[in-house]
């Protein structure tokens, strides 16, 4: 039976990248939310603007939250697999 394996330093890098991307998505969501909320009602008024803001603050920003959570989960998953591989290969 073949064992799974990986370059541990590459898994460390992948873990960091997933965590970094999660942070970037969170930052992007915050920046977009700030701009949308600052413009609607000031530079853009009316029902369409309000609906746009409400849709952003509800549905669309929630999608970015889920994306950031998924990226963070993948970071933790890869880190866990890296540790498992390290434990197994160091016991052999």
PyMOL Python script that loads the backbone (N, CA, C, O; Angstrom):
from pymol import cmd

cmd.read_pdbstr("""\
ATOM      1  N   UNK A   1       0.845  -1.174   0.000  1.00  0.00           N
ATOM      2  CA  UNK A   1       0.000   0.000   0.000  1.00  0.00           C
ATOM      3  C   UNK A   1       0.893   1.242   0.000  1.00  0.00           C
ATOM      4  O   UNK A   1       1.835   1.334   0.787  1.00  0.00           O
ATOM      5  N   UNK A   2       0.600   2.175  -0.867  1.00  0.00           N
ATOM      6  CA  UNK A   2       1.388   3.409  -0.965  1.00  0.00           C
ATOM      7  C   UNK A   2       0.949   4.405   0.102  1.00  0.00           C
ATOM      8  O   UNK A   2      -0.225   4.484   0.461  1.00  0.00           O
ATOM      9  N   UNK A   3       1.914   5.156   0.591  1.00  0.00           N
ATOM     10  CA  UNK A   3       1.634   6.204   1.568  1.00  0.00           C
ATOM     11  C   UNK A   3       1.473   7.539   0.850  1.00  0.00           C
ATOM     12  O   UNK A   3       2.107   7.796  -0.173  1.00  0.00           O
ATOM     13  N   UNK A   4       0.611   8.377   1.409  1.00  0.00           N
ATOM     14  CA  UNK A   4       0.508   9.747   0.902  1.00  0.00           C
ATOM     15  C   UNK A   4       1.718  10.517   1.386  1.00  0.00           C
ATOM     16  O   UNK A   4       2.270  10.210   2.442  1.00  0.00           O
ATOM     17  N   UNK A   5       2.131  11.505   0.633  1.00  0.00           N
ATOM     18  CA  UNK A   5       3.268  12.315   1.029  1.00  0.00           C
ATOM     19  C   UNK A   5       3.176  13.700   0.412  1.00  0.00           C
ATOM     20  O   UNK A   5       2.336  13.974  -0.445  1.00  0.00           O
ATOM     21  N   UNK A   6       4.058  14.551   0.872  1.00  0.00           N
ATOM     22  CA  UNK A   6       4.077  15.913   0.344  1.00  0.00           C
ATOM     23  C   UNK A   6       5.351  16.598   0.798  1.00  0.00           C
ATOM     24  O   UNK A   6       6.006  16.164   1.745  1.00  0.00           O
ATOM     25  N   UNK A   7       5.687  17.666   0.112  1.00  0.00           N
ATOM     26  CA  UNK A   7       6.772  18.538   0.525  1.00  0.00           C
ATOM     27  C   UNK A   7       6.217  19.425   1.636  1.00  0.00           C
ATOM     28  O   UNK A   7       5.366  20.278   1.386  1.00  0.00           O
ATOM     29  N   UNK A   8       6.697  19.223   2.856  1.00  0.00           N
ATOM     30  CA  UNK A   8       6.128  19.914   4.015  1.00  0.00           C
ATOM     31  C   UNK A   8       6.272  21.425   3.928  1.00  0.00           C
ATOM     32  O   UNK A   8       5.382  22.160   4.356  1.00  0.00           O
ATOM     33  N   UNK A   9       7.377  21.889   3.383  1.00  0.00           N
ATOM     34  CA  UNK A   9       7.540  23.335   3.258  1.00  0.00           C
ATOM     35  C   UNK A   9       6.533  23.916   2.260  1.00  0.00           C
ATOM     36  O   UNK A   9       6.070  25.043   2.433  1.00  0.00           O
ATOM     37  N   UNK A  10       6.196  23.158   1.226  1.00  0.00           N
ATOM     38  CA  UNK A  10       5.183  23.608   0.272  1.00  0.00           C
ATOM     39  C   UNK A  10       3.792  23.628   0.919  1.00  0.00           C
ATOM     40  O   UNK A  10       2.985  24.510   0.628  1.00  0.00           O
ATOM     41  N   UNK A  11       3.517  22.665   1.786  1.00  0.00           N
ATOM     42  CA  UNK A  11       2.240  22.675   2.508  1.00  0.00           C
ATOM     43  C   UNK A  11       2.178  23.852   3.476  1.00  0.00           C
ATOM     44  O   UNK A  11       1.120  24.456   3.655  1.00  0.00           O
ATOM     45  N   UNK A  12       3.310  24.177   4.099  1.00  0.00           N
ATOM     46  CA  UNK A  12       3.359  25.369   4.955  1.00  0.00           C
ATOM     47  C   UNK A  12       3.028  26.620   4.141  1.00  0.00           C
ATOM     48  O   UNK A  12       2.278  27.485   4.592  1.00  0.00           O
ATOM     49  N   UNK A  13       3.593  26.703   2.943  1.00  0.00           N
ATOM     50  CA  UNK A  13       3.341  27.844   2.066  1.00  0.00           C
ATOM     51  C   UNK A  13       1.869  27.905   1.657  1.00  0.00           C
ATOM     52  O   UNK A  13       1.270  28.980   1.651  1.00  0.00           O
ATOM     53  N   UNK A  14       1.293  26.763   1.318  1.00  0.00           N
ATOM     54  CA  UNK A  14      -0.114  26.718   0.938  1.00  0.00           C
ATOM     55  C   UNK A  14      -1.005  27.144   2.104  1.00  0.00           C
ATOM     56  O   UNK A  14      -1.984  27.867   1.914  1.00  0.00           O
ATOM     57  N   UNK A  15      -0.665  26.696   3.298  1.00  0.00           N
ATOM     58  CA  UNK A  15      -1.405  27.103   4.503  1.00  0.00           C
ATOM     59  C   UNK A  15      -1.369  28.615   4.657  1.00  0.00           C
ATOM     60  O   UNK A  15      -2.403  29.245   4.879  1.00  0.00           O
ATOM     61  N   UNK A  16      -0.180  29.201   4.539  1.00  0.00           N
ATOM     62  CA  UNK A  16      -0.041  30.660   4.660  1.00  0.00           C
ATOM     63  C   UNK A  16      -0.818  31.391   3.564  1.00  0.00           C
ATOM     64  O   UNK A  16      -1.444  32.421   3.814  1.00  0.00           O
ATOM     65  N   UNK A  17      -0.770  30.850   2.362  1.00  0.00           N
ATOM     66  CA  UNK A  17      -1.457  31.522   1.252  1.00  0.00           C
ATOM     67  C   UNK A  17      -2.971  31.510   1.448  1.00  0.00           C
ATOM     68  O   UNK A  17      -3.630  32.531   1.252  1.00  0.00           O
ATOM     69  N   UNK A  18      -3.525  30.359   1.832  1.00  0.00           N
ATOM     70  CA  UNK A  18      -4.964  30.311   2.080  1.00  0.00           C
ATOM     71  C   UNK A  18      -5.355  31.295   3.178  1.00  0.00           C
ATOM     72  O   UNK A  18      -6.351  32.006   3.044  1.00  0.00           O
ATOM     73  N   UNK A  19      -4.587  31.344   4.255  1.00  0.00           N
ATOM     74  CA  UNK A  19      -4.878  32.287   5.340  1.00  0.00           C
ATOM     75  C   UNK A  19      -4.759  33.727   4.844  1.00  0.00           C
ATOM     76  O   UNK A  19      -5.578  34.576   5.197  1.00  0.00           O
ATOM     77  N   UNK A  20      -3.750  34.001   4.035  1.00  0.00           N
ATOM     78  CA  UNK A  20      -3.571  35.342   3.480  1.00  0.00           C
ATOM     79  C   UNK A  20      -4.716  35.740   2.569  1.00  0.00           C
ATOM     80  O   UNK A  20      -5.208  36.866   2.635  1.00  0.00           O
ATOM     81  N   UNK A  21      -5.137  34.821   1.722  1.00  0.00           N
ATOM     82  CA  UNK A  21      -6.266  35.112   0.832  1.00  0.00           C
ATOM     83  C   UNK A  21      -7.533  35.366   1.634  1.00  0.00           C
ATOM     84  O   UNK A  21      -8.329  36.235   1.278  1.00  0.00           O
ATOM     85  N   UNK A  22      -7.726  34.616   2.717  1.00  0.00           N
ATOM     86  CA  UNK A  22      -8.897  34.850   3.575  1.00  0.00           C
ATOM     87  C   UNK A  22      -8.869  36.275   4.116  1.00  0.00           C
ATOM     88  O   UNK A  22      -9.891  36.962   4.122  1.00  0.00           O
ATOM     89  N   UNK A  23      -7.712  36.712   4.564  1.00  0.00           N
ATOM     90  CA  UNK A  23      -7.571  38.078   5.069  1.00  0.00           C
ATOM     91  C   UNK A  23      -7.811  39.115   3.988  1.00  0.00           C
ATOM     92  O   UNK A  23      -8.430  40.149   4.241  1.00  0.00           O
ATOM     93  N   UNK A  24      -7.325  38.846   2.786  1.00  0.00           N
ATOM     94  CA  UNK A  24      -7.536  39.782   1.674  1.00  0.00           C
ATOM     95  C   UNK A  24      -9.017  39.903   1.329  1.00  0.00           C
ATOM     96  O   UNK A  24      -9.505  40.997   1.045  1.00  0.00           O
ATOM     97  N   UNK A  25      -9.723  38.788   1.354  1.00  0.00           N
ATOM     98  CA  UNK A  25     -11.160  38.820   1.057  1.00  0.00           C
ATOM     99  C   UNK A  25     -11.898  39.609   2.139  1.00  0.00           C
ATOM    100  O   UNK A  25     -12.801  40.389   1.834  1.00  0.00           O
ATOM    101  N   UNK A  26     -11.516  39.409   3.398  1.00  0.00           N
ATOM    102  CA  UNK A  26     -12.146  40.164   4.483  1.00  0.00           C
ATOM    103  C   UNK A  26     -11.892  41.664   4.327  1.00  0.00           C
ATOM    104  O   UNK A  26     -12.791  42.478   4.538  1.00  0.00           O
ATOM    105  N   UNK A  27     -10.675  42.018   3.960  1.00  0.00           N
ATOM    106  CA  UNK A  27     -10.338  43.426   3.741  1.00  0.00           C
ATOM    107  C   UNK A  27     -11.135  43.994   2.571  1.00  0.00           C
ATOM    108  O   UNK A  27     -11.674  45.097   2.662  1.00  0.00           O
ATOM    109  N   UNK A  28     -11.210  43.248   1.479  1.00  0.00           N
ATOM    110  CA  UNK A  28     -11.963  43.682   0.310  1.00  0.00           C
ATOM    111  C   UNK A  28     -13.430  43.904   0.661  1.00  0.00           C
ATOM    112  O   UNK A  28     -14.017  44.912   0.270  1.00  0.00           O
ATOM    113  N   UNK A  29     -14.018  42.975   1.391  1.00  0.00           N
ATOM    114  CA  UNK A  29     -15.415  43.108   1.802  1.00  0.00           C
ATOM    115  C   UNK A  29     -15.612  44.384   2.619  1.00  0.00           C
ATOM    116  O   UNK A  29     -16.567  45.128   2.397  1.00  0.00           O
ATOM    117  N   UNK A  30     -14.714  44.629   3.552  1.00  0.00           N
ATOM    118  CA  UNK A  30     -14.820  45.833   4.389  1.00  0.00           C
ATOM    119  C   UNK A  30     -14.690  47.102   3.555  1.00  0.00           C
ATOM    120  O   UNK A  30     -15.435  48.061   3.758  1.00  0.00           O
ATOM    121  N   UNK A  31     -13.752  47.107   2.623  1.00  0.00           N
ATOM    122  CA  UNK A  31     -13.554  48.292   1.783  1.00  0.00           C
ATOM    123  C   UNK A  31     -14.773  48.562   0.902  1.00  0.00           C
ATOM    124  O   UNK A  31     -15.232  49.700   0.802  1.00  0.00           O
ATOM    125  N   UNK A  32     -15.290  47.520   0.271  1.00  0.00           N
ATOM    126  CA  UNK A  32     -16.455  47.689  -0.593  1.00  0.00           C
ATOM    127  C   UNK A  32     -17.656  48.145   0.236  1.00  0.00           C
ATOM    128  O   UNK A  32     -18.381  49.055  -0.165  1.00  0.00           O
ATOM    129  N   UNK A  33     -17.862  47.522   1.375  1.00  0.00           N
ATOM    130  CA  UNK A  33     -18.980  47.893   2.239  1.00  0.00           C
ATOM    131  C   UNK A  33     -18.886  49.357   2.652  1.00  0.00           C
ATOM    132  O   UNK A  33     -19.891  50.067   2.657  1.00  0.00           O
ATOM    133  N   UNK A  34     -17.687  49.810   2.996  1.00  0.00           N
ATOM    134  CA  UNK A  34     -17.504  51.205   3.373  1.00  0.00           C
ATOM    135  C   UNK A  34     -17.856  52.160   2.251  1.00  0.00           C
ATOM    136  O   UNK A  34     -18.521  53.170   2.477  1.00  0.00           O
ATOM    137  N   UNK A  35     -17.411  51.843   1.030  1.00  0.00           N
ATOM    138  CA  UNK A  35     -17.694  52.704  -0.116  1.00  0.00           C
ATOM    139  C   UNK A  35     -19.188  52.693  -0.445  1.00  0.00           C
ATOM    140  O   UNK A  35     -19.787  53.747  -0.656  1.00  0.00           O
ATOM    141  N   UNK A  36     -19.778  51.519  -0.489  1.00  0.00           N
ATOM    142  CA  UNK A  36     -21.208  51.422  -0.807  1.00  0.00           C
ATOM    143  C   UNK A  36     -22.029  52.195   0.221  1.00  0.00           C
ATOM    144  O   UNK A  36     -22.903  52.980  -0.146  1.00  0.00           O
ATOM    145  N   UNK A  37     -21.756  51.978   1.497  1.00  0.00           N
ATOM    146  CA  UNK A  37     -22.541  52.649   2.535  1.00  0.00           C
ATOM    147  C   UNK A  37     -22.309  54.156   2.556  1.00  0.00           C
ATOM    148  O   UNK A  37     -23.215  54.915   2.900  1.00  0.00           O
ATOM    149  N   UNK A  38     -21.106  54.597   2.191  1.00  0.00           N
ATOM    150  CA  UNK A  38     -20.816  56.025   2.156  1.00  0.00           C
ATOM    151  C   UNK A  38     -21.491  56.717   0.968  1.00  0.00           C
ATOM    152  O   UNK A  38     -21.884  57.879   1.073  1.00  0.00           O
ATOM    153  N   UNK A  39     -21.626  56.022  -0.144  1.00  0.00           N
ATOM    154  CA  UNK A  39     -22.179  56.642  -1.352  1.00  0.00           C
ATOM    155  C   UNK A  39     -23.702  56.643  -1.375  1.00  0.00           C
ATOM    156  O   UNK A  39     -24.322  57.629  -1.777  1.00  0.00           O
ATOM    157  N   UNK A  40     -24.303  55.538  -0.944  1.00  0.00           N
ATOM    158  CA  UNK A  40     -25.760  55.440  -1.019  1.00  0.00           C
ATOM    159  C   UNK A  40     -26.372  56.392   0.014  1.00  0.00           C
ATOM    160  O   UNK A  40     -26.039  56.362   1.199  1.00  0.00           O
ATOM    161  N   UNK A  41     -27.257  57.215  -0.471  1.00  0.00           N
ATOM    162  CA  UNK A  41     -27.893  58.215   0.376  1.00  0.00           C
ATOM    163  C   UNK A  41     -27.198  59.558   0.307  1.00  0.00           C
ATOM    164  O   UNK A  41     -27.753  60.561   0.756  1.00  0.00           O
ATOM    165  N   UNK A  42     -25.987  59.602  -0.249  1.00  0.00           N
ATOM    166  CA  UNK A  42     -25.235  60.851  -0.383  1.00  0.00           C
ATOM    167  C   UNK A  42     -25.010  61.127  -1.868  1.00  0.00           C
ATOM    168  O   UNK A  42     -25.629  62.030  -2.431  1.00  0.00           O
ATOM    169  N   UNK A  43     -24.137  60.362  -2.501  1.00  0.00           N
ATOM    170  CA  UNK A  43     -23.829  60.556  -3.918  1.00  0.00           C
ATOM    171  C   UNK A  43     -24.812  59.812  -4.821  1.00  0.00           C
ATOM    172  O   UNK A  43     -24.922  60.101  -6.013  1.00  0.00           O
ATOM    173  N   UNK A  44     -25.520  58.857  -4.235  1.00  0.00           N
ATOM    174  CA  UNK A  44     -26.489  58.073  -4.998  1.00  0.00           C
ATOM    175  C   UNK A  44     -27.712  57.905  -4.121  1.00  0.00           C
ATOM    176  O   UNK A  44     -27.631  57.310  -3.047  1.00  0.00           O
ATOM    177  N   UNK A  45     -28.838  58.421  -4.569  1.00  0.00           N
ATOM    178  CA  UNK A  45     -30.051  58.381  -3.761  1.00  0.00           C
ATOM    179  C   UNK A  45     -31.168  57.688  -4.518  1.00  0.00           C
ATOM    180  O   UNK A  45     -31.074  57.444  -5.721  1.00  0.00           O
ATOM    181  N   UNK A  46     -32.207  57.383  -3.799  1.00  0.00           N
ATOM    182  CA  UNK A  46     -33.390  56.786  -4.408  1.00  0.00           C
ATOM    183  C   UNK A  46     -33.535  55.315  -4.074  1.00  0.00           C
ATOM    184  O   UNK A  46     -32.675  54.706  -3.438  1.00  0.00           O
ATOM    185  N   UNK A  47     -34.644  54.770  -4.524  1.00  0.00           N
ATOM    186  CA  UNK A  47     -34.988  53.390  -4.226  1.00  0.00           C
ATOM    187  C   UNK A  47     -33.983  52.395  -4.809  1.00  0.00           C
ATOM    188  O   UNK A  47     -33.624  51.418  -4.151  1.00  0.00           O
ATOM    189  N   UNK A  48     -33.530  52.638  -6.039  1.00  0.00           N
ATOM    190  CA  UNK A  48     -32.562  51.727  -6.665  1.00  0.00           C
ATOM    191  C   UNK A  48     -31.269  51.710  -5.858  1.00  0.00           C
ATOM    192  O   UNK A  48     -30.694  50.646  -5.628  1.00  0.00           O
ATOM    193  N   UNK A  49     -30.812  52.878  -5.428  1.00  0.00           N
ATOM    194  CA  UNK A  49     -29.590  52.960  -4.631  1.00  0.00           C
ATOM    195  C   UNK A  49     -29.757  52.230  -3.304  1.00  0.00           C
ATOM    196  O   UNK A  49     -28.876  51.482  -2.879  1.00  0.00           O
ATOM    197  N   UNK A  50     -30.888  52.453  -2.660  1.00  0.00           N
ATOM    198  CA  UNK A  50     -31.148  51.786  -1.373  1.00  0.00           C
ATOM    199  C   UNK A  50     -31.213  50.278  -1.551  1.00  0.00           C
ATOM    200  O   UNK A  50     -30.664  49.533  -0.740  1.00  0.00           O
ATOM    201  N   UNK A  51     -31.875  49.826  -2.598  1.00  0.00           N
ATOM    202  CA  UNK A  51     -31.949  48.378  -2.871  1.00  0.00           C
ATOM    203  C   UNK A  51     -30.570  47.798  -3.152  1.00  0.00           C
ATOM    204  O   UNK A  51     -30.242  46.698  -2.708  1.00  0.00           O
ATOM    205  N   UNK A  52     -29.767  48.554  -3.896  1.00  0.00           N
ATOM    206  CA  UNK A  52     -28.400  48.111  -4.182  1.00  0.00           C
ATOM    207  C   UNK A  52     -27.611  47.950  -2.890  1.00  0.00           C
ATOM    208  O   UNK A  52     -26.965  46.925  -2.671  1.00  0.00           O
ATOM    209  N   UNK A  53     -27.665  48.976  -2.029  1.00  0.00           N
ATOM    210  CA  UNK A  53     -26.958  48.916  -0.748  1.00  0.00           C
ATOM    211  C   UNK A  53     -27.442  47.742   0.094  1.00  0.00           C
ATOM    212  O   UNK A  53     -26.637  47.012   0.672  1.00  0.00           O
ATOM    213  N   UNK A  54     -28.749  47.563   0.162  1.00  0.00           N
ATOM    214  CA  UNK A  54     -29.300  46.469   0.960  1.00  0.00           C
ATOM    215  C   UNK A  54     -28.893  45.105   0.411  1.00  0.00           C
ATOM    216  O   UNK A  54     -28.611  44.177   1.169  1.00  0.00           O
ATOM    217  N   UNK A  55     -28.868  44.998  -0.914  1.00  0.00           N
ATOM    218  CA  UNK A  55     -28.442  43.730  -1.519  1.00  0.00           C
ATOM    219  C   UNK A  55     -26.966  43.482  -1.242  1.00  0.00           C
ATOM    220  O   UNK A  55     -26.570  42.357  -0.937  1.00  0.00           O
ATOM    221  N   UNK A  56     -26.141  44.538  -1.348  1.00  0.00           N
ATOM    222  CA  UNK A  56     -24.727  44.368  -1.040  1.00  0.00           C
ATOM    223  C   UNK A  56     -24.544  43.938   0.414  1.00  0.00           C
ATOM    224  O   UNK A  56     -23.848  42.962   0.693  1.00  0.00           O
ATOM    225  N   UNK A  57     -25.170  44.669   1.337  1.00  0.00           N
ATOM    226  CA  UNK A  57     -24.996  44.398   2.765  1.00  0.00           C
ATOM    227  C   UNK A  57     -25.605  43.070   3.191  1.00  0.00           C
ATOM    228  O   UNK A  57     -25.253  42.534   4.242  1.00  0.00           O
ATOM    229  N   UNK A  58     -26.503  42.543   2.397  1.00  0.00           N
ATOM    230  CA  UNK A  58     -27.102  41.255   2.714  1.00  0.00           C
ATOM    231  C   UNK A  58     -26.440  40.123   1.953  1.00  0.00           C
ATOM    232  O   UNK A  58     -25.526  39.459   2.442  1.00  0.00           O
ATOM    233  N   UNK A  59     -26.925  39.930   0.760  1.00  0.00           N
ATOM    234  CA  UNK A  59     -26.527  38.777  -0.054  1.00  0.00           C
ATOM    235  C   UNK A  59     -25.061  38.776  -0.479  1.00  0.00           C
ATOM    236  O   UNK A  59     -24.365  37.779  -0.292  1.00  0.00           O
ATOM    237  N   UNK A  60     -24.588  39.885  -1.050  1.00  0.00           N
ATOM    238  CA  UNK A  60     -23.266  39.878  -1.659  1.00  0.00           C
ATOM    239  C   UNK A  60     -22.134  39.890  -0.638  1.00  0.00           C
ATOM    240  O   UNK A  60     -21.166  39.146  -0.789  1.00  0.00           O
ATOM    241  N   UNK A  61     -22.236  40.706   0.381  1.00  0.00           N
ATOM    242  CA  UNK A  61     -21.168  40.702   1.390  1.00  0.00           C
ATOM    243  C   UNK A  61     -21.135  39.370   2.130  1.00  0.00           C
ATOM    244  O   UNK A  61     -20.070  38.915   2.548  1.00  0.00           O
ATOM    245  N   UNK A  62     -22.300  38.747   2.294  1.00  0.00           N
ATOM    246  CA  UNK A  62     -22.351  37.424   2.940  1.00  0.00           C
ATOM    247  C   UNK A  62     -21.591  36.384   2.119  1.00  0.00           C
ATOM    248  O   UNK A  62     -20.970  35.479   2.678  1.00  0.00           O
ATOM    249  N   UNK A  63     -21.642  36.514   0.794  1.00  0.00           N
ATOM    250  CA  UNK A  63     -20.879  35.590  -0.067  1.00  0.00           C
ATOM    251  C   UNK A  63     -19.380  35.732   0.190  1.00  0.00           C
ATOM    252  O   UNK A  63     -18.658  34.735   0.239  1.00  0.00           O
ATOM    253  N   UNK A  64     -18.918  36.957   0.352  1.00  0.00           N
ATOM    254  CA  UNK A  64     -17.492  37.157   0.621  1.00  0.00           C
ATOM    255  C   UNK A  64     -17.113  36.641   2.004  1.00  0.00           C
ATOM    256  O   UNK A  64     -16.015  36.117   2.192  1.00  0.00           O
ATOM    257  N   UNK A  65     -18.012  36.784   2.970  1.00  0.00           N
ATOM    258  CA  UNK A  65     -17.761  36.221   4.302  1.00  0.00           C
ATOM    259  C   UNK A  65     -17.608  34.711   4.188  1.00  0.00           C
ATOM    260  O   UNK A  65     -16.694  34.133   4.776  1.00  0.00           O
ATOM    261  N   UNK A  66     -18.497  34.068   3.436  1.00  0.00           N
ATOM    262  CA  UNK A  66     -18.406  32.609   3.266  1.00  0.00           C
ATOM    263  C   UNK A  66     -17.127  32.205   2.542  1.00  0.00           C
ATOM    264  O   UNK A  66     -16.511  31.193   2.877  1.00  0.00           O
ATOM    265  N   UNK A  67     -16.728  33.003   1.545  1.00  0.00           N
ATOM    266  CA  UNK A  67     -15.473  32.720   0.835  1.00  0.00           C
ATOM    267  C   UNK A  67     -14.296  32.821   1.801  1.00  0.00           C
ATOM    268  O   UNK A  67     -13.436  31.940   1.813  1.00  0.00           O
ATOM    269  N   UNK A  68     -14.244  33.872   2.604  1.00  0.00           N
ATOM    270  CA  UNK A  68     -13.149  34.034   3.567  1.00  0.00           C
ATOM    271  C   UNK A  68     -13.140  32.873   4.559  1.00  0.00           C
ATOM    272  O   UNK A  68     -12.074  32.360   4.900  1.00  0.00           O
ATOM    273  N   UNK A  69     -14.305  32.460   5.018  1.00  0.00           N
ATOM    274  CA  UNK A  69     -14.391  31.331   5.941  1.00  0.00           C
ATOM    275  C   UNK A  69     -13.915  30.035   5.283  1.00  0.00           C
ATOM    276  O   UNK A  69     -13.238  29.227   5.919  1.00  0.00           O
ATOM    277  N   UNK A  70     -14.265  29.836   4.013  1.00  0.00           N
ATOM    278  CA  UNK A  70     -13.830  28.641   3.292  1.00  0.00           C
ATOM    279  C   UNK A  70     -12.316  28.634   3.107  1.00  0.00           C
ATOM    280  O   UNK A  70     -11.677  27.593   3.256  1.00  0.00           O
ATOM    281  N   UNK A  71     -11.745  29.780   2.785  1.00  0.00           N
ATOM    282  CA  UNK A  71     -10.291  29.863   2.634  1.00  0.00           C
ATOM    283  C   UNK A  71      -9.587  29.593   3.957  1.00  0.00           C
ATOM    284  O   UNK A  71      -8.568  28.902   3.990  1.00  0.00           O
ATOM    285  N   UNK A  72     -10.117  30.127   5.031  1.00  0.00           N
ATOM    286  CA  UNK A  72      -9.539  29.878   6.357  1.00  0.00           C
ATOM    287  C   UNK A  72      -9.658  28.397   6.725  1.00  0.00           C
ATOM    288  O   UNK A  72      -8.730  27.816   7.289  1.00  0.00           O
ATOM    289  N   UNK A  73     -10.793  27.799   6.407  1.00  0.00           N
ATOM    290  CA  UNK A  73     -10.985  26.367   6.674  1.00  0.00           C
ATOM    291  C   UNK A  73      -9.982  25.535   5.883  1.00  0.00           C
ATOM    292  O   UNK A  73      -9.443  24.557   6.401  1.00  0.00           O
ATOM    293  N   UNK A  74      -9.730  25.912   4.641  1.00  0.00           N
ATOM    294  CA  UNK A  74      -8.755  25.177   3.839  1.00  0.00           C
ATOM    295  C   UNK A  74      -7.344  25.340   4.393  1.00  0.00           C
ATOM    296  O   UNK A  74      -6.542  24.407   4.356  1.00  0.00           O
ATOM    297  N   UNK A  75      -7.051  26.521   4.902  1.00  0.00           N
ATOM    298  CA  UNK A  75      -5.753  26.749   5.540  1.00  0.00           C
ATOM    299  C   UNK A  75      -5.567  25.785   6.708  1.00  0.00           C
ATOM    300  O   UNK A  75      -4.512  25.168   6.857  1.00  0.00           O
ATOM    301  N   UNK A  76      -6.586  25.668   7.520  1.00  0.00           N
ATOM    302  CA  UNK A  76      -6.523  24.762   8.682  1.00  0.00           C
ATOM    303  C   UNK A  76      -6.470  23.303   8.238  1.00  0.00           C
ATOM    304  O   UNK A  76      -5.759  22.498   8.839  1.00  0.00           O
ATOM    305  N   UNK A  77      -7.223  22.957   7.184  1.00  0.00           N
ATOM    306  CA  UNK A  77      -7.214  21.593   6.675  1.00  0.00           C
ATOM    307  C   UNK A  77      -5.823  21.196   6.200  1.00  0.00           C
ATOM    308  O   UNK A  77      -5.313  20.135   6.559  1.00  0.00           O
ATOM    309  N   UNK A  78      -5.215  22.057   5.389  1.00  0.00           N
ATOM    310  CA  UNK A  78      -3.873  21.762   4.863  1.00  0.00           C
ATOM    311  C   UNK A  78      -2.872  21.673   6.007  1.00  0.00           C
ATOM    312  O   UNK A  78      -2.009  20.795   6.004  1.00  0.00           O
ATOM    313  N   UNK A  79      -2.973  22.566   6.981  1.00  0.00           N
ATOM    314  CA  UNK A  79      -2.066  22.525   8.134  1.00  0.00           C
ATOM    315  C   UNK A  79      -2.220  21.211   8.889  1.00  0.00           C
ATOM    316  O   UNK A  79      -1.229  20.624   9.324  1.00  0.00           O
ATOM    317  N   UNK A  80      -3.448  20.751   9.046  1.00  0.00           N
ATOM    318  CA  UNK A  80      -3.681  19.477   9.718  1.00  0.00           C
ATOM    319  C   UNK A  80      -3.101  18.303   8.956  1.00  0.00           C
ATOM    320  O   UNK A  80      -2.496  17.412   9.553  1.00  0.00           O
ATOM    321  N   UNK A  81      -3.278  18.293   7.653  1.00  0.00           N
ATOM    322  CA  UNK A  81      -2.716  17.217   6.827  1.00  0.00           C
ATOM    323  C   UNK A  81      -1.191  17.262   6.853  1.00  0.00           C
ATOM    324  O   UNK A  81      -0.540  16.218   6.872  1.00  0.00           O
ATOM    325  N   UNK A  82      -0.628  18.450   6.855  1.00  0.00           N
ATOM    326  CA  UNK A  82       0.824  18.605   6.939  1.00  0.00           C
ATOM    327  C   UNK A  82       1.341  17.986   8.224  1.00  0.00           C
ATOM    328  O   UNK A  82       2.345  17.274   8.220  1.00  0.00           O
ATOM    329  N   UNK A  83       0.649  18.260   9.326  1.00  0.00           N
ATOM    330  CA  UNK A  83       1.072  17.696  10.615  1.00  0.00           C
ATOM    331  C   UNK A  83       0.962  16.176  10.622  1.00  0.00           C
ATOM    332  O   UNK A  83       1.834  15.489  11.155  1.00  0.00           O
ATOM    333  N   UNK A  84      -0.110  15.653  10.029  1.00  0.00           N
ATOM    334  CA  UNK A  84      -0.276  14.205   9.970  1.00  0.00           C
ATOM    335  C   UNK A  84       0.851  13.554   9.173  1.00  0.00           C
ATOM    336  O   UNK A  84       1.415  12.543   9.589  1.00  0.00           O
ATOM    337  N   UNK A  85       1.170  14.142   8.028  1.00  0.00           N
ATOM    338  CA  UNK A  85       2.246  13.601   7.193  1.00  0.00           C
ATOM    339  C   UNK A  85       3.573  13.666   7.949  1.00  0.00           C
ATOM    340  O   UNK A  85       4.358  12.718   7.923  1.00  0.00           O
ATOM    341  N   UNK A  86       3.812  14.778   8.614  1.00  0.00           N
ATOM    342  CA  UNK A  86       5.036  14.936   9.386  1.00  0.00           C
ATOM    343  C   UNK A  86       5.131  13.870  10.477  1.00  0.00           C
ATOM    344  O   UNK A  86       6.186  13.265  10.666  1.00  0.00           O
ATOM    345  N   UNK A  87       4.044  13.646  11.185  1.00  0.00           N
ATOM    346  CA  UNK A  87       4.047  12.631  12.256  1.00  0.00           C
ATOM    347  C   UNK A  87       4.333  11.236  11.695  1.00  0.00           C
ATOM    348  O   UNK A  87       5.141  10.491  12.250  1.00  0.00           O
ATOM    349  N   UNK A  88       3.667  10.892  10.599  1.00  0.00           N
ATOM    350  CA  UNK A  88       3.833   9.555  10.023  1.00  0.00           C
ATOM    351  C   UNK A  88       5.252   9.368   9.490  1.00  0.00           C
ATOM    352  O   UNK A  88       5.877   8.336   9.733  1.00  0.00           O
ATOM    353  N   UNK A  89       5.757  10.359   8.768  1.00  0.00           N
ATOM    354  CA  UNK A  89       7.083  10.189   8.171  1.00  0.00           C
ATOM    355  C   UNK A  89       8.183  10.222   9.220  1.00  0.00           C
ATOM    356  O   UNK A  89       9.234   9.616   9.014  1.00  0.00           O
ATOM    357  N   UNK A  90       7.980  10.900  10.323  1.00  0.00           N
ATOM    358  CA  UNK A  90       8.986  10.914  11.378  1.00  0.00           C
ATOM    359  C   UNK A  90       8.961   9.658  12.233  1.00  0.00           C
ATOM    360  O   UNK A  90       9.904   9.412  12.985  1.00  0.00           O
ATOM    361  N   UNK A  91       7.910   8.862  12.135  1.00  0.00           N
ATOM    362  CA  UNK A  91       7.835   7.593  12.864  1.00  0.00           C
ATOM    363  C   UNK A  91       8.438   6.443  12.063  1.00  0.00           C
ATOM    364  O   UNK A  91       8.777   5.399  12.618  1.00  0.00           O
ATOM    365  N   UNK A  92       8.568   6.645  10.756  1.00  0.00           N
ATOM    366  CA  UNK A  92       9.079   5.550   9.908  1.00  0.00           C
ATOM    367  C   UNK A  92      10.557   5.356  10.055  1.00  0.00           C
ATOM    368  O   UNK A  92      11.132   4.478   9.411  1.00  0.00           O
TER     369      UNK A  92
END
""", "prot")
cmd.dss("prot")
cmd.show_as("cartoon", "prot")
cmd.util.cbc("prot")
cmd.orient("prot")
